[in-house]
Amino acid sequence: MNRKPIFDAVRKMLGRSFTDAEIKALDKAIDLSGSALTATTAPEPVAAAGSTPAPAPSPIAPVAAASGWALGSGGAKLIKKWEGCEKRRADGGFDAYPDPGSADGKPWTIGWGSTGADVKKGVTWTQKQCDARFDQDMLSYVAAVAKFLGSAATTQNQFDALVSFHYNTGAIASSQLGKLHKQGKFAAAQQEFGKWIYNNHKPMNGLKSRRADEAKLYGTA
C-alpha cells in the first residue's frame, strides 16, 4: 500500500504540514493496522522540462516531540506572503534567482524563499517541489526556534512571528529580540522587530513592512 494518499489526506484536513512526532505517530498507526509499508514524506522532486534536475531536499532536523510546537496557519500565511513563490516560468516551473538586495546575489533563492547548496543558477523546480521544500524547511526552523525558547512562556502567535523572523534572518539565538522574549519582556521584544530592516547595510522597504507584520502578529493575543 502507498502511504502517500493517507498522509496527503490527513495533511489536507489539518491544513498544515506534520511535526516529526505526528509523522512517527501516523506511521505507527498505519503499521499497527497490519500493513507492511514504507513511510512516505514529501514527494520526490521532478525537474521541469529543459531545466537542471534539482536534488532531493536535505534531511530535516526533527522537531523535538516534547516541544509540542508546530507552525500555525497565521505564521505560514505571513511567511508565504512575504517570501512569495517567485520567478514563475511560462511552463509553470520556478527558476532560482539571486538575492536582489545583496551585493553578490547570494543566497540564491527559489520557491517560497528556499535556499541551500542545491539552489543555484539554472535550477528550476515545479510548484509541487516548491511546496514540499517549504514544508520541510518549516520543520527545521520550527525545531530551531522551539529549541531556543525551551520552556519560555510563548503564545502561538508569538511563536509564529519568531519562526518567520528566524526564517528570514537566521538570528533567533543571537538577536536581542530572542533574548528579550526568553526573559518575558514581550513589549521590548516586539520593538526589536523594527531594527531588522537592513540588507547589505541598506534599509529595505520590503523588510520594513515584513517586520511590521511580524511585530503585529507577535503582539496579537
Buried (B, 14 or more C-beta within 10 A) or exposed (E): EEBEEBBEEEBEEEEBBBBBBBBBEBBEEBEEEEEEEEEBBBEEBEBBEEBBEBEEBEEBBBBBEEBEBBBBEBBBEBBBEBBEBBBEEEEEBBBBBBBEEEEEEEBBBBBBBBBBEBBBEEBBBBBEBBBBBBBBBBBBBBBBBBBBBEEEEBBBBBBBBBBBBBBBBEEBBEBBBBBBBBEEBBEBBBBBBBEBBEBEEEEBEEBBEBBEBBBBBBBEE
